[in-house]
Amino acid sequence: MILIVAHTPSPNLTRLADALHAGAVEGADDPAQISRKAPLETSADDVRAARGLALLTPENLGYMAGAMKDFFDRVYYPVLEEKQGLPFVVMIRAGHDGTGTSRAITTITTGLRWKLVQPIAVAKGAWDDAFVDDAHVLGQTLAAGIDAGVY
Ligand SMILES: Cc1cc2nc3c(=O)[nH]c(=O)nc-3n(C[C@H](O)[C@H](O)[C@H](O)COP(=O)(O)O)c2cc1C
């Protein structure tokens, strides 16, 4: 399973999640291997079952959304030993910054020893439809890379 964990409180974030999902379906050998959940609904067992993760969150108040932080809080220790090396990608939707969220996710996933396989994508500033293409490529790259054994 390749799991997209997406917090989508706005229409634009939903578009980004849809594009990540569509890209991953396109990149995967078996589209049935792609699944998507909200962070509040994602359990440690979901992460255990994942061969790769795509994370999507807005930046709010200089940090990832509380829902995404809750996800990390719940899964951190349960998956710490078992999921080292888990390939993952990140997209942050940031109205004007994104650095606090990038730093926090980097710190947490360094602790988890997960493997960031593409640079963190920050969809920053006023909305741009190009963000949707970036999300699509990111999802596709993750799934294709995993299925090709590159990641
Ligand atoms: C309470 C609140 C705090 C926010 N704080 C930040 C912030 O610290 N940095 C930032 O880049 N954007 C911030 N934003 C903007 C959000 O990132 C942006 O509204 C969100 O990603 C949704 O974007 P969208 O309107 O294109 O869907 C904040 C938005 C809200 C509502």
Backbone and ligand atoms as CSV (ligand in chain L), in Angstrom:
chain,resi,resn,atom,element,x,y,z
A,1,MET,N,N,0.833,-1.199,0.000
A,1,MET,CA,C,0.000,0.000,0.000
A,1,MET,C,C,0.876,1.260,0.000
A,2,ILE,N,N,0.523,2.214,-0.827
A,2,ILE,CA,C,1.135,3.543,-0.760
A,2,ILE,C,C,0.042,4.472,-0.246
A,3,LEU,N,N,0.330,5.128,0.864
A,3,LEU,CA,C,-0.703,5.866,1.593
A,3,LEU,C,C,-0.491,7.369,1.479
A,4,ILE,N,N,-1.560,8.051,1.089
A,4,ILE,CA,C,-1.557,9.512,1.074
A,4,ILE,C,C,-2.276,9.984,2.327
A,5,VAL,N,N,-1.552,10.695,3.174
A,5,VAL,CA,C,-2.130,11.240,4.406
A,5,VAL,C,C,-2.304,12.734,4.176
A,6,ALA,N,N,-3.559,13.139,3.986
A,6,ALA,CA,C,-3.812,14.502,3.510
A,6,ALA,C,C,-4.823,15.211,4.400
A,7,HIS,N,N,-4.410,16.357,4.902
A,7,HIS,CA,C,-5.329,17.213,5.665
A,7,HIS,C,C,-5.842,18.284,4.716
A,8,THR,N,N,-7.156,18.296,4.500
A,8,THR,CA,C,-7.725,19.108,3.415
A,8,THR,C,C,-8.854,20.015,3.914
A,9,PRO,N,N,-8.515,21.046,4.695
A,9,PRO,CA,C,-9.566,21.921,5.209
A,9,PRO,C,C,-10.065,22.953,4.201
A,10,SER,N,N,-9.480,23.043,3.031
A,10,SER,CA,C,-9.920,24.043,2.044
A,10,SER,C,C,-10.049,23.384,0.672
A,11,PRO,N,N,-10.798,24.007,-0.222
A,11,PRO,CA,C,-10.913,23.449,-1.580
A,11,PRO,C,C,-9.559,23.293,-2.272
A,12,ASN,N,N,-8.659,24.240,-2.071
A,12,ASN,CA,C,-7.353,24.122,-2.731
A,12,ASN,C,C,-6.571,22.928,-2.199
A,13,LEU,N,N,-6.638,22.697,-0.900
A,13,LEU,CA,C,-5.944,21.524,-0.353
A,13,LEU,C,C,-6.575,20.235,-0.861
A,14,THR,N,N,-7.877,20.236,-1.045
A,14,THR,CA,C,-8.522,19.057,-1.634
A,14,THR,C,C,-8.015,18.830,-3.050
A,15,ARG,N,N,-7.843,19.892,-3.803
A,15,ARG,CA,C,-7.297,19.749,-5.169
A,15,ARG,C,C,-5.891,19.146,-5.129
A,16,LEU,N,N,-5.095,19.603,-4.184
A,16,LEU,CA,C,-3.731,19.063,-4.072
A,16,LEU,C,C,-3.754,17.580,-3.687
A,17,ALA,N,N,-4.641,17.235,-2.764
A,17,ALA,CA,C,-4.743,15.823,-2.362
A,17,ALA,C,C,-5.222,14.969,-3.536
A,18,ASP,N,N,-6.193,15.475,-4.270
A,18,ASP,CA,C,-6.687,14.733,-5.441
A,18,ASP,C,C,-5.557,14.513,-6.452
A,19,ALA,N,N,-4.733,15.548,-6.633
A,19,ALA,CA,C,-3.639,15.452,-7.615
A,19,ALA,C,C,-2.555,14.491,-7.132
A,20,LEU,N,N,-2.235,14.534,-5.854
A,20,LEU,CA,C,-1.273,13.563,-5.305
A,20,LEU,C,C,-1.772,12.142,-5.546
A,21,HIS,N,N,-3.076,11.966,-5.268
A,21,HIS,CA,C,-3.694,10.647,-5.410
A,21,HIS,C,C,-3.676,10.193,-6.874
A,22,ALA,N,N,-4.112,11.082,-7.753
A,22,ALA,CA,C,-4.157,10.730,-9.185
A,22,ALA,C,C,-2.758,10.435,-9.714
A,23,GLY,N,N,-1.784,11.214,-9.279
A,23,GLY,CA,C,-0.408,10.984,-9.718
A,23,GLY,C,C,0.093,9.632,-9.246
A,24,ALA,N,N,-0.199,9.306,-7.996
A,24,ALA,CA,C,0.252,8.032,-7.451
A,24,ALA,C,C,-0.411,6.864,-8.178
A,25,VAL,N,N,-1.699,7.009,-8.470
A,25,VAL,CA,C,-2.414,5.961,-9.225
A,25,VAL,C,C,-1.754,5.773,-10.590
A,26,GLU,N,N,-1.380,6.887,-11.206
A,26,GLU,CA,C,-0.747,6.820,-12.529
A,26,GLU,C,C,0.632,6.178,-12.458
A,27,GLY,N,N,1.350,6.468,-11.388
A,27,GLY,CA,C,2.724,5.959,-11.282
A,27,GLY,C,C,2.811,4.524,-10.803
A,28,ALA,N,N,1.747,4.039,-10.159
A,28,ALA,CA,C,1.806,2.711,-9.545
A,28,ALA,C,C,1.552,1.603,-10.559
A,29,ASP,N,N,2.172,0.456,-10.329
A,29,ASP,CA,C,1.883,-0.704,-11.175
A,29,ASP,C,C,0.435,-1.136,-10.981
A,30,ASP,N,N,-0.034,-1.069,-9.732
A,30,ASP,CA,C,-1.394,-1.509,-9.411
A,30,ASP,C,C,-2.125,-0.373,-8.690
A,31,PRO,N,N,-3.069,0.273,-9.375
A,31,PRO,CA,C,-3.765,1.416,-8.780
A,31,PRO,C,C,-4.462,1.068,-7.467
A,32,ALA,N,N,-4.810,-0.194,-7.270
A,32,ALA,CA,C,-5.485,-0.599,-6.036
A,32,ALA,C,C,-4.551,-0.487,-4.830
A,33,GLN,N,N,-3.261,-0.315,-5.113
A,33,GLN,CA,C,-2.281,-0.201,-4.027
A,33,GLN,C,C,-2.203,1.211,-3.439
A,34,ILE,N,N,-2.957,2.141,-4.013
A,34,ILE,CA,C,-2.921,3.523,-3.520
A,34,ILE,C,C,-4.115,3.766,-2.600
A,35,SER,N,N,-3.851,4.287,-1.423
A,35,SER,CA,C,-4.977,4.645,-0.573
A,35,SER,C,C,-4.749,6.025,0.034
A,36,ARG,N,N,-5.818,6.601,0.533
A,36,ARG,CA,C,-5.750,7.975,1.018
A,36,ARG,C,C,-6.593,8.110,2.275
A,37,LYS,N,N,-6.036,8.788,3.268
A,37,LYS,CA,C,-6.756,8.992,4.522
A,37,LYS,C,C,-6.461,10.380,5.062
A,38,ALA,N,N,-7.386,10.864,5.873
A,38,ALA,CA,C,-7.130,12.066,6.644
A,38,ALA,C,C,-6.220,11.699,7.813
A,39,PRO,N,N,-5.360,12.617,8.231
A,39,PRO,CA,C,-4.430,12.269,9.316
A,39,PRO,C,C,-5.140,11.825,10.590
A,40,LEU,N,N,-6.277,12.424,10.905
A,40,LEU,CA,C,-6.985,12.047,12.127
A,40,LEU,C,C,-7.532,10.618,12.045
A,41,GLU,N,N,-7.645,10.080,10.841
A,41,GLU,CA,C,-8.166,8.717,10.645
A,41,GLU,C,C,-7.055,7.709,10.396
A,42,THR,N,N,-5.812,8.160,10.374
A,42,THR,CA,C,-4.700,7.270,10.031
A,42,THR,C,C,-4.087,6.701,11.302
A,43,SER,N,N,-4.009,5.386,11.354
A,43,SER,CA,C,-3.507,4.695,12.546
A,43,SER,C,C,-2.076,4.203,12.313
A,44,ALA,N,N,-1.467,3.757,13.388
A,44,ALA,CA,C,-0.146,3.153,13.283
A,44,ALA,C,C,-0.190,1.911,12.388
A,45,ASP,N,N,-1.278,1.157,12.439
A,45,ASP,CA,C,-1.401,-0.019,11.558
A,45,ASP,C,C,-1.409,0.390,10.089
A,46,ASP,N,N,-2.038,1.528,9.783
A,46,ASP,CA,C,-2.017,2.021,8.396
A,46,ASP,C,C,-0.583,2.302,7.950
A,47,VAL,N,N,0.190,2.904,8.840
A,47,VAL,CA,C,1.581,3.209,8.495
A,47,VAL,C,C,2.379,1.907,8.363
A,48,ARG,N,N,2.117,0.959,9.238
A,48,ARG,CA,C,2.809,-0.338,9.155
A,48,ARG,C,C,2.564,-1.003,7.802
A,49,ALA,N,N,1.344,-0.840,7.297
A,49,ALA,CA,C,0.974,-1.490,6.034
A,49,ALA,C,C,1.503,-0.744,4.814
A,50,ALA,N,N,2.058,0.447,5.030
A,50,ALA,CA,C,2.455,1.288,3.892
A,50,ALA,C,C,3.880,0.999,3.447
A,51,ARG,N,N,4.049,0.935,2.109
A,51,ARG,CA,C,5.402,0.857,1.524
A,51,ARG,C,C,5.945,2.242,1.249
A,52,GLY,N,N,5.056,3.231,1.294
A,52,GLY,CA,C,5.468,4.610,1.066
A,52,GLY,C,C,4.369,5.534,1.531
A,53,LEU,N,N,4.736,6.774,1.836
A,53,LEU,CA,C,3.774,7.763,2.326
A,53,LEU,C,C,3.930,9.068,1.565
A,54,ALA,N,N,2.792,9.722,1.317
A,54,ALA,CA,C,2.796,11.114,0.861
A,54,ALA,C,C,2.015,11.911,1.902
A,55,LEU,N,N,2.626,12.958,2.414
A,55,LEU,CA,C,2.008,13.776,3.456
A,55,LEU,C,C,1.643,15.137,2.878
A,56,LEU,N,N,0.432,15.581,3.170
A,56,LEU,CA,C,-0.012,16.911,2.714
A,56,LEU,C,C,-0.619,17.661,3.883
A,57,THR,N,N,-0.101,18.849,4.148
A,57,THR,CA,C,-0.644,19.673,5.236
A,57,THR,C,C,-0.526,21.149,4.868
A,58,PRO,N,N,-1.452,21.962,5.349
A,58,PRO,CA,C,-1.209,23.402,5.292
A,58,PRO,C,C,-0.250,23.804,6.407
A,59,GLU,N,N,0.365,24.965,6.219
A,59,GLU,CA,C,1.061,25.593,7.350
A,59,GLU,C,C,0.099,26.564,8.016
A,60,ASN,N,N,-0.099,26.365,9.305
A,60,ASN,CA,C,-0.927,27.273,10.099
A,60,ASN,C,C,-0.115,27.730,11.297
A,61,LEU,N,N,-0.030,29.019,11.506
A,61,LEU,CA,C,0.672,29.567,12.674
A,61,LEU,C,C,2.101,29.036,12.749
A,62,GLY,N,N,2.751,28.976,11.592
A,62,GLY,CA,C,4.165,28.624,11.556
A,62,GLY,C,C,4.478,27.162,11.757
A,63,TYR,N,N,3.455,26.285,11.663
A,63,TYR,CA,C,3.669,24.873,11.948
A,63,TYR,C,C,2.714,24.055,11.088
A,64,MET,N,N,2.933,22.725,11.042
A,64,MET,CA,C,1.975,21.854,10.364
A,64,MET,C,C,0.617,21.958,11.062
A,65,ALA,N,N,-0.447,21.583,10.353
A,65,ALA,CA,C,-1.777,21.587,10.950
A,65,ALA,C,C,-1.791,20.669,12.174
A,66,GLY,N,N,-2.596,21.030,13.160
A,66,GLY,CA,C,-2.678,20.218,14.370
A,66,GLY,C,C,-3.064,18.779,14.070
A,67,ALA,N,N,-3.889,18.570,13.053
A,67,ALA,CA,C,-4.297,17.212,12.696
A,67,ALA,C,C,-3.093,16.370,12.275
A,68,MET,N,N,-2.158,16.979,11.539
A,68,MET,CA,C,-0.968,16.236,11.116
A,68,MET,C,C,-0.045,15.989,12.307
A,69,LYS,N,N,0.035,16.956,13.209
A,69,LYS,CA,C,0.842,16.755,14.413
A,69,LYS,C,C,0.260,15.613,15.257
A,70,ASP,N,N,-1.061,15.554,15.347
A,70,ASP,CA,C,-1.727,14.470,16.077
A,70,ASP,C,C,-1.368,13.111,15.465
A,71,PHE,N,N,-1.337,13.050,14.134
A,71,PHE,CA,C,-0.930,11.821,13.440
A,71,PHE,C,C,0.462,11.390,13.898
A,72,PHE,N,N,1.411,12.309,13.854
A,72,PHE,CA,C,2.776,11.957,14.278
A,72,PHE,C,C,2.812,11.564,15.755
A,73,ASP,N,N,2.064,12.295,16.577
A,73,ASP,CA,C,2.051,11.989,18.020
A,73,ASP,C,C,1.579,10.559,18.271
A,74,ARG,N,N,0.588,10.114,17.508
A,74,ARG,CA,C,0.014,8.783,17.752
A,74,ARG,C,C,0.846,7.655,17.173
A,75,VAL,N,N,1.476,7.906,16.007
A,75,VAL,CA,C,2.155,6.776,15.350
A,75,VAL,C,C,3.634,6.684,15.704
A,76,TYR,N,N,4.218,7.756,16.228
A,76,TYR,CA,C,5.686,7.831,16.358
A,76,TYR,C,C,6.276,6.574,17.020
A,77,TYR,N,N,5.927,6.348,18.268
A,77,TYR,CA,C,6.552,5.211,18.963
A,77,TYR,C,C,6.060,3.859,18.455
A,78,PRO,N,N,4.771,3.699,18.135
A,78,PRO,CA,C,4.336,2.393,17.622
A,78,PRO,C,C,5.055,1.934,16.341
A,79,VAL,N,N,5.498,2.876,15.481
A,79,VAL,CA,C,6.122,2.441,14.222
A,79,VAL,C,C,7.632,2.655,14.213
A,80,LEU,N,N,8.159,3.220,15.294
A,80,LEU,CA,C,9.559,3.675,15.295
A,80,LEU,C,C,10.554,2.585,14.882
A,81,GLU,N,N,10.412,1.410,15.448
A,81,GLU,CA,C,11.380,0.353,15.144
A,81,GLU,C,C,11.151,-0.245,13.764
A,82,GLU,N,N,9.872,-0.479,13.471
A,82,GLU,CA,C,9.514,-1.287,12.307
A,82,GLU,C,C,9.630,-0.557,10.973
A,83,LYS,N,N,9.440,0.775,10.959
A,83,LYS,CA,C,9.278,1.472,9.682
A,83,LYS,C,C,10.472,2.356,9.321
A,84,GLN,N,N,11.620,2.093,9.915
A,84,GLN,CA,C,12.794,2.874,9.529
A,84,GLN,C,C,13.065,2.661,8.045
A,85,GLY,N,N,13.407,3.741,7.339
A,85,GLY,CA,C,13.654,3.664,5.905
A,85,GLY,C,C,12.419,3.841,5.050
A,86,LEU,N,N,11.266,4.063,5.677
A,86,LEU,CA,C,10.018,4.238,4.911
A,86,LEU,C,C,10.151,5.420,3.939
A,87,PRO,N,N,9.996,5.170,2.621
A,87,PRO,CA,C,10.087,6.283,1.666
A,87,PRO,C,C,8.870,7.199,1.796
A,88,PHE,N,N,9.114,8.508,1.752
A,88,PHE,CA,C,7.982,9.430,1.865
A,88,PHE,C,C,8.277,10.727,1.131
A,89,VAL,N,N,7.188,11.419,0.799
A,89,VAL,CA,C,7.269,12.765,0.211
A,89,VAL,C,C,6.327,13.666,0.998
A,90,VAL,N,N,6.550,14.961,0.861
A,90,VAL,CA,C,5.777,15.949,1.617
A,90,VAL,C,C,5.393,17.095,0.703
A,91,MET,N,N,4.133,17.534,0.807
A,91,MET,CA,C,3.749,18.816,0.223
A,91,MET,C,C,3.103,19.669,1.305
A,92,ILE,N,N,3.552,20.920,1.373
A,92,ILE,CA,C,3.031,21.892,2.340
A,92,ILE,C,C,2.366,23.014,1.547
A,93,ARG,N,N,1.117,23.310,1.898
A,93,ARG,CA,C,0.452,24.493,1.324
A,93,ARG,C,C,0.607,25.629,2.327
A,94,ALA,N,N,1.346,26.652,1.925
A,94,ALA,CA,C,1.675,27.743,2.839
A,94,ALA,C,C,1.273,29.064,2.210
A,95,GLY,N,N,0.430,29.816,2.901
A,95,GLY,CA,C,-0.005,31.100,2.377
A,95,GLY,C,C,1.152,32.043,2.130
A,96,HIS,N,N,2.167,31.972,2.996
A,96,HIS,CA,C,3.273,32.916,2.816
A,96,HIS,C,C,4.630,32.445,3.317
A,97,ASP,N,N,4.746,31.233,3.884
A,97,ASP,CA,C,6.059,30.880,4.429
A,97,ASP,C,C,6.370,29.395,4.197
A,98,GLY,N,N,6.083,28.545,5.148
A,98,GLY,CA,C,6.309,27.106,4.981
A,98,GLY,C,C,7.547,26.591,5.686
A,99,THR,N,N,8.431,27.494,6.129
A,99,THR,CA,C,9.703,27.001,6.686
A,99,THR,C,C,9.519,26.304,8.039
A,100,GLY,N,N,8.608,26.812,8.874
A,100,GLY,CA,C,8.406,26.183,10.183
A,100,GLY,C,C,7.891,24.758,10.035
A,101,THR,N,N,6.992,24.569,9.095
A,101,THR,CA,C,6.429,23.235,8.869
A,101,THR,C,C,7.477,22.295,8.269
A,102,SER,N,N,8.260,22.809,7.322
A,102,SER,CA,C,9.330,21.985,6.734
A,102,SER,C,C,10.302,21.533,7.813
A,103,ARG,N,N,10.673,22.467,8.670
A,103,ARG,CA,C,11.637,22.150,9.731
A,103,ARG,C,C,11.057,21.103,10.674
A,104,ALA,N,N,9.816,21.291,11.074
A,104,ALA,CA,C,9.209,20.371,12.040
A,104,ALA,C,C,9.073,18.964,11.456
A,105,ILE,N,N,8.614,18.875,10.222
A,105,ILE,CA,C,8.449,17.551,9.605
A,105,ILE,C,C,9.812,16.895,9.404
A,106,THR,N,N,10.804,17.694,9.044
A,106,THR,CA,C,12.156,17.141,8.888
A,106,THR,C,C,12.669,16.595,10.212
A,107,THR,N,N,12.451,17.338,11.284
A,107,THR,CA,C,12.928,16.896,12.600
A,107,THR,C,C,12.257,15.584,13.011
A,108,ILE,N,N,10.944,15.541,12.885
A,108,ILE,CA,C,10.198,14.356,13.321
A,108,ILE,C,C,10.564,13.134,12.477
A,109,THR,N,N,10.626,13.320,11.161
A,109,THR,CA,C,10.876,12.162,10.294
A,109,THR,C,C,12.345,11.741,10.323
A,110,THR,N,N,13.229,12.661,10.717
A,110,THR,CA,C,14.619,12.268,10.959
A,110,THR,C,C,14.665,11.347,12.175
A,111,GLY,N,N,13.875,11.700,13.202
A,111,GLY,CA,C,13.780,10.843,14.387
A,111,GLY,C,C,13.229,9.470,14.045
A,112,LEU,N,N,12.273,9.441,13.146
A,112,LEU,CA,C,11.653,8.173,12.733
A,112,LEU,C,C,12.560,7.378,11.791
A,113,ARG,N,N,13.574,8.057,11.248
A,113,ARG,CA,C,14.483,7.487,10.245
A,113,ARG,C,C,13.733,7.088,8.970
A,114,TRP,N,N,12.699,7.854,8.626
A,114,TRP,CA,C,12.054,7.673,7.334
A,114,TRP,C,C,12.928,8.303,6.262
A,115,LYS,N,N,12.695,7.877,4.998
A,115,LYS,CA,C,13.562,8.318,3.897
A,115,LYS,C,C,12.816,9.299,2.984
A,116,LEU,N,N,13.187,10.573,3.054
A,116,LEU,CA,C,12.598,11.590,2.176
A,116,LEU,C,C,13.166,11.387,0.777
A,117,VAL,N,N,12.305,11.063,-0.197
A,117,VAL,CA,C,12.820,10.684,-1.513
A,117,VAL,C,C,12.692,11.788,-2.558
A,118,GLN,N,N,12.046,12.873,-2.195
A,118,GLN,CA,C,12.003,14.072,-3.051
A,118,GLN,C,C,12.094,15.272,-2.114
A,119,PRO,N,N,12.645,16.389,-2.582
A,119,PRO,CA,C,12.668,17.575,-1.720
A,119,PRO,C,C,11.239,17.933,-1.287
A,120,ILE,N,N,11.111,18.450,-0.061
A,120,ILE,CA,C,9.795,18.882,0.421
A,120,ILE,C,C,9.265,19.955,-0.532
A,121,ALA,N,N,8.033,19.745,-1.011
A,121,ALA,CA,C,7.412,20.701,-1.944
A,121,ALA,C,C,6.595,21.704,-1.123
A,122,VAL,N,N,6.901,22.986,-1.280
A,122,VAL,CA,C,6.148,24.029,-0.587
A,122,VAL,C,C,5.357,24.815,-1.636
A,123,ALA,N,N,4.045,24.640,-1.603
A,123,ALA,CA,C,3.146,25.379,-2.505
A,123,ALA,C,C,2.846,26.707,-1.814
A,124,LYS,N,N,3.650,27.699,-2.140
A,124,LYS,CA,C,3.731,28.902,-1.312
A,124,LYS,C,C,3.156,30.126,-2.015
A,125,GLY,N,N,2.489,30.960,-1.227
A,125,GLY,CA,C,2.001,32.237,-1.739
A,125,GLY,C,C,0.580,32.131,-2.277
A,126,ALA,N,N,0.211,33.087,-3.108
A,126,ALA,CA,C,-1.119,33.075,-3.712
A,126,ALA,C,C,-1.316,31.772,-4.483
A,127,TRP,N,N,-2.552,31.326,-4.544
A,127,TRP,CA,C,-2.827,30.063,-5.227
A,127,TRP,C,C,-2.358,30.109,-6.677
A,128,ASP,N,N,-1.754,29.021,-7.128
A,128,ASP,CA,C,-1.264,28.906,-8.504
A,128,ASP,C,C,-1.655,27.497,-8.970
A,129,ASP,N,N,-2.311,27.408,-10.090
A,129,ASP,CA,C,-2.726,26.089,-10.588
A,129,ASP,C,C,-1.532,25.159,-10.830
A,130,ALA,N,N,-0.344,25.739,-10.973
A,130,ALA,CA,C,0.853,24.909,-11.159
A,130,ALA,C,C,1.098,24.023,-9.932
A,131,PHE,N,N,0.577,24.421,-8.768
A,131,PHE,CA,C,0.729,23.578,-7.567
A,131,PHE,C,C,0.098,22.202,-7.791
A,132,VAL,N,N,-0.988,22.188,-8.539
A,132,VAL,CA,C,-1.691,20.931,-8.799
A,132,VAL,C,C,-0.791,19.999,-9.622
A,133,ASP,N,N,-0.113,20.565,-10.605
A,133,ASP,CA,C,0.810,19.757,-11.415
A,133,ASP,C,C,1.959,19.239,-10.547
A,134,ASP,N,N,2.447,20.110,-9.670
A,134,ASP,CA,C,3.549,19.687,-8.784
A,134,ASP,C,C,3.113,18.509,-7.909
A,135,ALA,N,N,1.883,18.589,-7.384
A,135,ALA,CA,C,1.378,17.510,-6.531
A,135,ALA,C,C,1.232,16.220,-7.333
A,136,HIS,N,N,0.761,16.342,-8.546
A,136,HIS,CA,C,0.589,15.167,-9.409
A,136,HIS,C,C,1.936,14.477,-9.651
A,137,VAL,N,N,2.918,15.273,-10.009
A,137,VAL,CA,C,4.249,14.720,-10.279
A,137,VAL,C,C,4.833,14.078,-9.016
A,138,LEU,N,N,4.600,14.723,-7.887
A,138,LEU,CA,C,5.136,14.195,-6.625
A,138,LEU,C,C,4.536,12.820,-6.316
A,139,GLY,N,N,3.222,12.699,-6.448
A,139,GLY,CA,C,2.574,11.413,-6.192
A,139,GLY,C,C,3.036,10.345,-7.174
A,140,GLN,N,N,3.143,10.755,-8.428
A,140,GLN,CA,C,3.555,9.814,-9.476
A,140,GLN,C,C,4.991,9.331,-9.238
A,141,THR,N,N,5.857,10.265,-8.897
A,141,THR,CA,C,7.269,9.934,-8.665
A,141,THR,C,C,7.412,8.973,-7.493
A,142,LEU,N,N,6.665,9.237,-6.424
A,142,LEU,CA,C,6.733,8.345,-5.261
A,142,LEU,C,C,6.320,6.928,-5.638
A,143,ALA,N,N,5.151,6.806,-6.260
A,143,ALA,CA,C,4.629,5.469,-6.562
A,143,ALA,C,C,5.510,4.744,-7.577
A,144,ALA,N,N,5.919,5.466,-8.629
A,144,ALA,CA,C,6.745,4.830,-9.658
A,144,ALA,C,C,8.096,4.435,-9.081
A,145,GLY,N,N,8.655,5.291,-8.234
A,145,GLY,CA,C,9.954,5.004,-7.634
A,145,GLY,C,C,9.901,3.785,-6.734
A,146,ILE,N,N,8.831,3.670,-5.976
A,146,ILE,CA,C,8.689,2.512,-5.086
A,146,ILE,C,C,8.502,1.242,-5.906
A,147,ASP,N,N,7.619,1.314,-6.884
A,147,ASP,CA,C,7.344,0.103,-7.669
A,147,ASP,C,C,8.540,-0.309,-8.527
A,148,ALA,N,N,9.384,0.660,-8.891
A,148,ALA,CA,C,10.588,0.325,-9.658
A,148,ALA,C,C,11.713,-0.148,-8.748
A,149,GLY,N,N,11.502,-0.050,-7.452
A,149,GLY,CA,C,12.547,-0.460,-6.514
A,149,GLY,C,C,13.650,0.574,-6.344
A,150,VAL,N,N,13.407,1.789,-6.862
A,150,VAL,CA,C,14.418,2.848,-6.767
A,150,VAL,C,C,14.475,3.413,-5.342
A,151,TYR,N,N,13.294,3.485,-4.709
A,151,TYR,CA,C,13.241,3.996,-3.332
A,151,TYR,C,C,13.216,2.829,-2.358
L,1,LIG,C1,C,-5.066,30.476,11.342
L,1,LIG,C2,C,-4.182,30.450,10.122
L,1,LIG,C3,C,-2.827,30.569,10.276
L,1,LIG,C4,C,-1.990,30.560,9.171
L,1,LIG,N1,N,-0.654,30.630,9.370
L,1,LIG,C5,C,0.185,30.549,8.296
L,1,LIG,C6,C,1.585,30.528,8.498
L,1,LIG,O1,O,2.102,30.575,9.602
L,1,LIG,N2,N,2.383,30.442,7.398
L,1,LIG,C7,C,1.866,30.385,6.158
L,1,LIG,O2,O,2.635,30.302,5.199
L,1,LIG,N3,N,0.531,30.404,5.933
L,1,LIG,C8,C,-0.323,30.476,6.979
L,1,LIG,N4,N,-1.681,30.468,6.785
L,1,LIG,C9,C,-2.201,30.354,5.434
L,1,LIG,C10,C,-2.507,28.879,5.166
L,1,LIG,O3,O,-1.325,28.188,4.904
L,1,LIG,C11,C,-3.459,28.769,3.976
L,1,LIG,O4,O,-4.622,29.483,4.295
L,1,LIG,C12,C,-3.807,27.343,3.759
L,1,LIG,O5,O,-2.690,26.672,3.297
L,1,LIG,C13,C,-4.954,27.173,2.796
L,1,LIG,O6,O,-4.612,27.735,1.565
L,1,LIG,P1,P,-5.724,27.853,0.443
L,1,LIG,O7,O,-6.588,29.012,0.828
L,1,LIG,O8,O,-5.010,28.076,-0.858
L,1,LIG,O9,O,-6.465,26.599,0.493
L,1,LIG,C14,C,-2.529,30.475,7.878
L,1,LIG,C15,C,-3.931,30.360,7.741
L,1,LIG,C16,C,-4.743,30.337,8.826
L,1,LIG,C17,C,-6.232,30.199,8.655
